[in-house]
Amino acid sequence: HEQLLKEHGLENAILVPVYSKAYQMALATSEILVNNVTFPPYFIRRDEQVYLNTWHGTPWKTLGKKMKNGIQDMSNIQRNFLQS
């Protein structure tokens, strides 16, 4: 990941392990959040944060409605969609 960041002129970016305390602090304090899936269930976007979700995949996404366990598994996905 560090090489990819360097190639794109982002060598000052700080990589943090997912779900670590540093990750949680980044979610809580970042001005701009970009994601292509969902953030953890404990994430709540602050009013002053911008959350861009690119929803990887096709335009025919079902936002979790076709997940293995059905509608029970899609609540966090739809919650993230509403926050983005």
N, CA, C and O atoms as CSV, one atom per row, in Angstrom:
chain,resi,resn,atom,element,x,y,z
A,1,HIS,N,N,0.805,-1.194,0.000
A,1,HIS,CA,C,0.000,0.000,0.000
A,1,HIS,C,C,0.856,1.271,0.000
A,1,HIS,O,O,0.508,2.270,-0.629
A,2,GLU,N,N,1.974,1.211,0.712
A,2,GLU,CA,C,2.849,2.386,0.763
A,2,GLU,C,C,3.386,2.744,-0.620
A,2,GLU,O,O,3.465,3.924,-0.962
A,3,GLN,N,N,3.755,1.745,-1.417
A,3,GLN,CA,C,4.261,2.002,-2.764
A,3,GLN,C,C,3.168,2.628,-3.635
A,3,GLN,O,O,3.444,3.560,-4.392
A,4,LEU,N,N,1.957,2.138,-3.540
A,4,LEU,CA,C,0.849,2.686,-4.320
A,4,LEU,C,C,0.596,4.156,-3.947
A,4,LEU,O,O,0.383,4.993,-4.824
A,5,LEU,N,N,0.620,4.458,-2.662
A,5,LEU,CA,C,0.435,5.845,-2.223
A,5,LEU,C,C,1.553,6.726,-2.774
A,5,LEU,O,O,1.295,7.829,-3.257
A,6,LYS,N,N,2.781,6.250,-2.704
A,6,LYS,CA,C,3.920,7.013,-3.202
A,6,LYS,C,C,3.780,7.284,-4.695
A,6,LYS,O,O,4.046,8.396,-5.150
A,7,GLU,N,N,3.365,6.275,-5.464
A,7,GLU,CA,C,3.203,6.429,-6.915
A,7,GLU,C,C,2.176,7.493,-7.260
A,7,GLU,O,O,2.243,8.095,-8.332
A,8,HIS,N,N,1.222,7.732,-6.362
A,8,HIS,CA,C,0.176,8.717,-6.621
A,8,HIS,C,C,0.399,10.023,-5.862
A,8,HIS,O,O,-0.511,10.844,-5.738
A,9,GLY,N,N,1.621,10.206,-5.355
A,9,GLY,CA,C,1.954,11.460,-4.677
A,9,GLY,C,C,1.306,11.613,-3.314
A,9,GLY,O,O,1.107,12.733,-2.843
A,10,LEU,N,N,0.980,10.508,-2.682
A,10,LEU,CA,C,0.312,10.545,-1.379
A,10,LEU,C,C,1.205,9.956,-0.287
A,10,LEU,O,O,0.725,9.302,0.639
A,11,GLU,N,N,2.504,10.198,-0.410
A,11,GLU,CA,C,3.428,9.593,0.548
A,11,GLU,C,C,3.257,10.110,1.974
A,11,GLU,O,O,3.793,9.510,2.906
A,12,ASN,N,N,2.531,11.197,2.165
A,12,ASN,CA,C,2.281,11.718,3.516
A,12,ASN,C,C,1.068,11.066,4.181
A,12,ASN,O,O,0.779,11.340,5.346
A,13,ALA,N,N,0.368,10.216,3.456
A,13,ALA,CA,C,-0.793,9.525,4.027
A,13,ALA,C,C,-0.327,8.578,5.125
A,13,ALA,O,O,0.762,8.009,5.050
A,14,ILE,N,N,-1.152,8.417,6.132
A,14,ILE,CA,C,-0.833,7.532,7.240
A,14,ILE,C,C,-1.728,6.307,7.156
A,14,ILE,O,O,-2.952,6.423,7.196
A,15,LEU,N,N,-1.122,5.138,7.040
A,15,LEU,CA,C,-1.878,3.889,7.001
A,15,LEU,C,C,-2.106,3.391,8.421
A,15,LEU,O,O,-1.189,3.384,9.243
A,16,VAL,N,N,-3.325,2.977,8.697
A,16,VAL,CA,C,-3.643,2.444,10.027
A,16,VAL,C,C,-4.352,1.105,9.862
A,16,VAL,O,O,-5.087,0.908,8.895
A,17,PRO,N,N,-4.138,0.185,10.798
A,17,PRO,CA,C,-4.831,-1.105,10.716
A,17,PRO,C,C,-6.342,-0.936,10.898
A,17,PRO,O,O,-6.793,-0.184,11.762
A,18,VAL,N,N,-7.106,-1.636,10.083
A,18,VAL,CA,C,-8.561,-1.572,10.186
A,18,VAL,C,C,-9.000,-2.021,11.580
A,18,VAL,O,O,-8.485,-2.998,12.123
A,19,TYR,N,N,-9.950,-1.298,12.139
A,19,TYR,CA,C,-10.565,-1.560,13.449
A,19,TYR,C,C,-9.645,-1.293,14.638
A,19,TYR,O,O,-10.014,-1.583,15.776
A,20,SER,N,N,-8.455,-0.743,14.394
A,20,SER,CA,C,-7.571,-0.371,15.498
A,20,SER,C,C,-8.066,0.936,16.120
A,20,SER,O,O,-8.967,1.583,15.586
A,21,LYS,N,N,-7.475,1.315,17.238
A,21,LYS,CA,C,-7.828,2.589,17.867
A,21,LYS,C,C,-7.516,3.754,16.917
A,21,LYS,O,O,-8.273,4.722,16.847
A,22,ALA,N,N,-6.403,3.652,16.194
A,22,ALA,CA,C,-6.045,4.691,15.221
A,22,ALA,C,C,-7.095,4.789,14.115
A,22,ALA,O,O,-7.416,5.886,13.656
A,23,TYR,N,N,-7.629,3.647,13.687
A,23,TYR,CA,C,-8.692,3.617,12.676
A,23,TYR,C,C,-9.949,4.307,13.211
A,23,TYR,O,O,-10.575,5.105,12.514
A,24,GLN,N,N,-10.303,3.994,14.438
A,24,GLN,CA,C,-11.481,4.605,15.046
A,24,GLN,C,C,-11.302,6.118,15.182
A,24,GLN,O,O,-12.249,6.874,14.964
A,25,MET,N,N,-10.108,6.559,15.536
A,25,MET,CA,C,-9.841,7.997,15.638
A,25,MET,C,C,-9.922,8.663,14.269
A,25,MET,O,O,-10.436,9.775,14.145
A,26,ALA,N,N,-9.416,7.985,13.245
A,26,ALA,CA,C,-9.494,8.538,11.894
A,26,ALA,C,C,-10.949,8.684,11.450
A,26,ALA,O,O,-11.314,9.697,10.854
A,27,LEU,N,N,-11.777,7.686,11.732
A,27,LEU,CA,C,-13.203,7.780,11.392
A,27,LEU,C,C,-13.864,8.938,12.125
A,27,LEU,O,O,-14.695,9.650,11.560
A,28,ALA,N,N,-13.493,9.117,13.370
A,28,ALA,CA,C,-14.132,10.151,14.194
A,28,ALA,C,C,-13.674,11.565,13.855
A,28,ALA,O,O,-14.421,12.517,14.077
A,29,THR,N,N,-12.459,11.724,13.320
A,29,THR,CA,C,-11.913,13.067,13.152
A,29,THR,C,C,-11.684,13.506,11.711
A,29,THR,O,O,-11.391,14.678,11.473
A,30,SER,N,N,-11.808,12.608,10.751
A,30,SER,CA,C,-11.564,12.975,9.349
A,30,SER,C,C,-12.651,13.905,8.832
A,30,SER,O,O,-13.828,13.755,9.161
A,31,GLU,N,N,-12.236,14.868,8.019
A,31,GLU,CA,C,-13.201,15.779,7.402
A,31,GLU,C,C,-13.901,15.107,6.232
A,31,GLU,O,O,-15.091,15.326,6.005
A,32,ILE,N,N,-13.158,14.286,5.485
A,32,ILE,CA,C,-13.695,13.622,4.304
A,32,ILE,C,C,-13.456,12.123,4.443
A,32,ILE,O,O,-12.338,11.695,4.732
A,33,LEU,N,N,-14.492,11.333,4.241
A,33,LEU,CA,C,-14.418,9.876,4.318
A,33,LEU,C,C,-14.837,9.310,2.960
A,33,LEU,O,O,-15.877,9.685,2.419
A,34,VAL,N,N,-14.025,8.411,2.417
A,34,VAL,CA,C,-14.336,7.767,1.142
A,34,VAL,C,C,-14.304,6.264,1.370
A,34,VAL,O,O,-13.365,5.740,1.970
A,35,ASN,N,N,-15.329,5.574,0.891
A,35,ASN,CA,C,-15.432,4.142,1.116
A,35,ASN,C,C,-16.096,3.506,-0.102
A,35,ASN,O,O,-16.875,4.162,-0.793
A,36,ASN,N,N,-15.798,2.239,-0.370
A,36,ASN,CA,C,-16.490,1.558,-1.462
A,36,ASN,C,C,-17.275,0.349,-0.958
A,36,ASN,O,O,-17.771,-0.453,-1.750
A,37,VAL,N,N,-17.381,0.228,0.343
A,37,VAL,CA,C,-18.227,-0.803,0.948
A,37,VAL,C,C,-18.986,-0.152,2.098
A,37,VAL,O,O,-19.796,0.743,1.862
A,38,THR,N,N,-18.745,-0.576,3.333
A,38,THR,CA,C,-19.399,0.059,4.479
A,38,THR,C,C,-18.402,0.231,5.616
A,38,THR,O,O,-17.396,-0.475,5.693
A,39,PHE,N,N,-18.693,1.169,6.484
A,39,PHE,CA,C,-17.939,1.318,7.714
A,39,PHE,C,C,-18.569,0.426,8.777
A,39,PHE,O,O,-19.691,-0.046,8.597
A,40,PRO,N,N,-17.867,0.189,9.877
A,40,PRO,CA,C,-18.390,-0.683,10.936
A,40,PRO,C,C,-19.699,-0.144,11.520
A,40,PRO,O,O,-19.988,1.046,11.394
A,41,PRO,N,N,-20.484,-1.002,12.151
A,41,PRO,CA,C,-21.765,-0.578,12.734
A,41,PRO,C,C,-21.648,0.557,13.752
A,41,PRO,O,O,-22.609,1.301,13.950
A,42,TYR,N,N,-20.498,0.702,14.394
A,42,TYR,CA,C,-20.363,1.767,15.398
A,42,TYR,C,C,-20.110,3.142,14.790
A,42,TYR,O,O,-20.135,4.139,15.510
A,43,PHE,N,N,-19.866,3.220,13.474
A,43,PHE,CA,C,-19.586,4.506,12.840
A,43,PHE,C,C,-20.858,5.324,12.672
A,43,PHE,O,O,-21.869,4.833,12.170
A,44,ILE,N,N,-20.790,6.579,13.101
A,44,ILE,CA,C,-21.867,7.542,12.883
A,44,ILE,C,C,-21.224,8.812,12.329
A,44,ILE,O,O,-20.374,9.414,12.986
A,45,ARG,N,N,-21.617,9.216,11.144
A,45,ARG,CA,C,-21.049,10.407,10.509
A,45,ARG,C,C,-21.450,11.656,11.278
A,45,ARG,O,O,-22.622,11.847,11.604
A,46,ARG,N,N,-20.467,12.508,11.565
A,46,ARG,CA,C,-20.748,13.806,12.180
A,46,ARG,C,C,-21.271,14.753,11.110
A,46,ARG,O,O,-20.952,14.586,9.933
A,47,ASP,N,N,-22.061,15.734,11.492
A,47,ASP,CA,C,-22.642,16.678,10.534
A,47,ASP,C,C,-21.585,17.368,9.676
A,47,ASP,O,O,-21.824,17.634,8.498
A,48,GLU,N,N,-20.427,17.660,10.251
A,48,GLU,CA,C,-19.388,18.387,9.508
A,48,GLU,C,C,-18.516,17.472,8.639
A,48,GLU,O,O,-17.610,17.958,7.962
A,49,GLN,N,N,-18.766,16.181,8.646
A,49,GLN,CA,C,-18.006,15.255,7.811
A,49,GLN,C,C,-18.693,15.047,6.463
A,49,GLN,O,O,-19.920,15.055,6.364
A,50,VAL,N,N,-17.878,14.862,5.438
A,50,VAL,CA,C,-18.375,14.499,4.116
A,50,VAL,C,C,-18.059,13.022,3.917
A,50,VAL,O,O,-16.913,12.602,4.079
A,51,TYR,N,N,-19.061,12.245,3.569
A,51,TYR,CA,C,-18.902,10.805,3.376
A,51,TYR,C,C,-19.290,10.470,1.941
A,51,TYR,O,O,-20.457,10.570,1.563
A,52,LEU,N,N,-18.298,10.072,1.147
A,52,LEU,CA,C,-18.514,9.671,-0.237
A,52,LEU,C,C,-18.390,8.160,-0.304
A,52,LEU,O,O,-17.341,7.606,0.023
A,53,ASN,N,N,-19.440,7.498,-0.721
A,53,ASN,CA,C,-19.391,6.055,-0.887
A,53,ASN,C,C,-19.508,5.747,-2.368
A,53,ASN,O,O,-20.485,6.133,-3.009
A,54,THR,N,N,-18.520,5.057,-2.913
A,54,THR,CA,C,-18.482,4.771,-4.351
A,54,THR,C,C,-19.179,3.472,-4.713
A,54,THR,O,O,-19.306,3.166,-5.899
A,55,TRP,N,N,-19.637,2.699,-3.739
A,55,TRP,CA,C,-20.383,1.453,-3.947
A,55,TRP,C,C,-19.837,0.641,-5.104
A,55,TRP,O,O,-20.454,0.566,-6.167
A,56,HIS,N,N,-18.671,0.029,-4.896
A,56,HIS,CA,C,-18.042,-0.783,-5.929
A,56,HIS,C,C,-19.050,-1.772,-6.526
A,56,HIS,O,O,-19.962,-2.238,-5.843
A,57,GLY,N,N,-18.870,-2.072,-7.775
A,57,GLY,CA,C,-19.768,-3.023,-8.428
A,57,GLY,C,C,-20.540,-2.380,-9.559
A,57,GLY,O,O,-20.055,-1.454,-10.209
A,58,THR,N,N,-21.731,-2.870,-9.790
A,58,THR,CA,C,-22.535,-2.423,-10.919
A,58,THR,C,C,-23.641,-1.482,-10.462
A,58,THR,O,O,-23.920,-1.394,-9.266
A,59,PRO,N,N,-24.271,-0.780,-11.390
A,59,PRO,CA,C,-25.396,0.090,-11.036
A,59,PRO,C,C,-26.618,-0.687,-10.528
A,59,PRO,O,O,-27.562,-0.089,-10.013
A,60,TRP,N,N,-26.599,-1.987,-10.671
A,60,TRP,CA,C,-27.742,-2.797,-10.252
A,60,TRP,C,C,-27.577,-3.343,-8.838
A,60,TRP,O,O,-28.070,-4.426,-8.524
A,61,LYS,N,N,-26.881,-2.589,-7.984
A,61,LYS,CA,C,-26.643,-3.036,-6.613
A,61,LYS,C,C,-27.980,-3.231,-5.886
A,61,LYS,O,O,-28.968,-2.556,-6.176
A,62,THR,N,N,-27.981,-4.154,-4.953
A,62,THR,CA,C,-29.191,-4.395,-4.154
A,62,THR,C,C,-29.007,-3.964,-2.706
A,62,THR,O,O,-29.876,-4.215,-1.871
A,63,LEU,N,N,-27.879,-3.315,-2.399
A,63,LEU,CA,C,-27.585,-2.819,-1.049
A,63,LEU,C,C,-27.795,-3.889,0.015
A,63,LEU,O,O,-28.376,-3.624,1.067
A,64,GLY,N,N,-27.329,-5.073,-0.258
A,64,GLY,CA,C,-27.368,-6.142,0.733
A,64,GLY,C,C,-28.604,-7.010,0.716
A,64,GLY,O,O,-28.671,-7.988,1.459
A,65,LYS,N,N,-29.569,-6.690,-0.096
A,65,LYS,CA,C,-30.826,-7.438,-0.074
A,65,LYS,C,C,-30.660,-8.890,-0.528
A,65,LYS,O,O,-31.521,-9.723,-0.243
A,66,LYS,N,N,-29.579,-9.202,-1.222
A,66,LYS,CA,C,-29.356,-10.573,-1.679
A,66,LYS,C,C,-28.257,-11.262,-0.879
A,66,LYS,O,O,-27.667,-12.233,-1.352
A,67,MET,N,N,-27.977,-10.778,0.319
A,67,MET,CA,C,-26.945,-11.382,1.159
A,67,MET,C,C,-27.420,-12.732,1.684
A,67,MET,O,O,-28.615,-13.026,1.698
A,68,LYS,N,N,-26.471,-13.533,2.109
A,68,LYS,CA,C,-26.727,-14.907,2.527
A,68,LYS,C,C,-27.869,-15.020,3.541
A,68,LYS,O,O,-28.736,-15.880,3.393
A,69,ASN,N,N,-27.880,-14.173,4.556
A,69,ASN,CA,C,-28.907,-14.243,5.597
A,69,ASN,C,C,-30.061,-13.270,5.375
A,69,ASN,O,O,-30.838,-13.009,6.294
A,70,GLY,N,N,-30.174,-12.746,4.190
A,70,GLY,CA,C,-31.314,-11.903,3.847
A,70,GLY,C,C,-31.318,-10.550,4.526
A,70,GLY,O,O,-30.264,-9.973,4.796
A,71,ILE,N,N,-32.486,-10.060,4.794
A,71,ILE,CA,C,-32.666,-8.693,5.272
A,71,ILE,C,C,-31.956,-8.413,6.599
A,71,ILE,O,O,-31.624,-7.260,6.874
A,72,GLN,N,N,-31.715,-9.425,7.422
A,72,GLN,CA,C,-31.037,-9.219,8.697
A,72,GLN,C,C,-29.612,-8.698,8.489
A,72,GLN,O,O,-29.111,-7.942,9.321
A,73,ASP,N,N,-28.955,-9.087,7.400
A,73,ASP,CA,C,-27.566,-8.706,7.147
A,73,ASP,C,C,-27.428,-7.339,6.481
A,73,ASP,O,O,-26.309,-6.834,6.377
A,74,MET,N,N,-28.485,-6.738,6.039
A,74,MET,CA,C,-28.330,-5.517,5.262
A,74,MET,C,C,-28.503,-4.228,6.063
A,74,MET,O,O,-28.357,-3.144,5.497
A,75,SER,N,N,-28.803,-4.305,7.333
A,75,SER,CA,C,-29.074,-3.082,8.095
A,75,SER,C,C,-27.877,-2.141,8.126
A,75,SER,O,O,-28.055,-0.936,7.946
A,76,ASN,N,N,-26.662,-2.645,8.348
A,76,ASN,CA,C,-25.497,-1.762,8.400
A,76,ASN,C,C,-25.189,-1.184,7.023
A,76,ASN,O,O,-24.757,-0.036,6.919
A,77,ILE,N,N,-25.402,-1.958,5.977
A,77,ILE,CA,C,-25.166,-1.458,4.621
A,77,ILE,C,C,-26.118,-0.305,4.322
A,77,ILE,O,O,-25.688,0.731,3.813
A,78,GLN,N,N,-27.380,-0.466,4.624
A,78,GLN,CA,C,-28.339,0.599,4.350
A,78,GLN,C,C,-28.112,1.795,5.268
A,78,GLN,O,O,-28.321,2.936,4.856
A,79,ARG,N,N,-27.685,1.550,6.508
A,79,ARG,CA,C,-27.374,2.648,7.429
A,79,ARG,C,C,-26.213,3.466,6.870
A,79,ARG,O,O,-26.246,4.695,6.918
A,80,ASN,N,N,-25.180,2.794,6.337
A,80,ASN,CA,C,-24.066,3.493,5.724
A,80,ASN,C,C,-24.505,4.269,4.496
A,80,ASN,O,O,-24.053,5.393,4.276
A,81,PHE,N,N,-25.376,3.685,3.701
A,81,PHE,CA,C,-25.897,4.374,2.518
A,81,PHE,C,C,-26.582,5.679,2.917
A,81,PHE,O,O,-26.369,6.710,2.279
A,82,LEU,N,N,-27.395,5.642,3.958
A,82,LEU,CA,C,-28.102,6.848,4.392
A,82,LEU,C,C,-27.163,7.907,4.946
A,82,LEU,O,O,-27.476,9.096,4.887
A,83,GLN,N,N,-26.015,7.497,5.486
A,83,GLN,CA,C,-25.055,8.467,6.018
A,83,GLN,C,C,-24.165,9.071,4.920
A,83,GLN,O,O,-23.566,10.130,5.112
A,84,SER,N,N,-24.085,8.396,3.783
A,84,SER,CA,C,-23.203,8.899,2.714
A,84,SER,C,C,-23.915,9.914,1.848
A,84,SER,O,O,-23.327,10.440,0.903
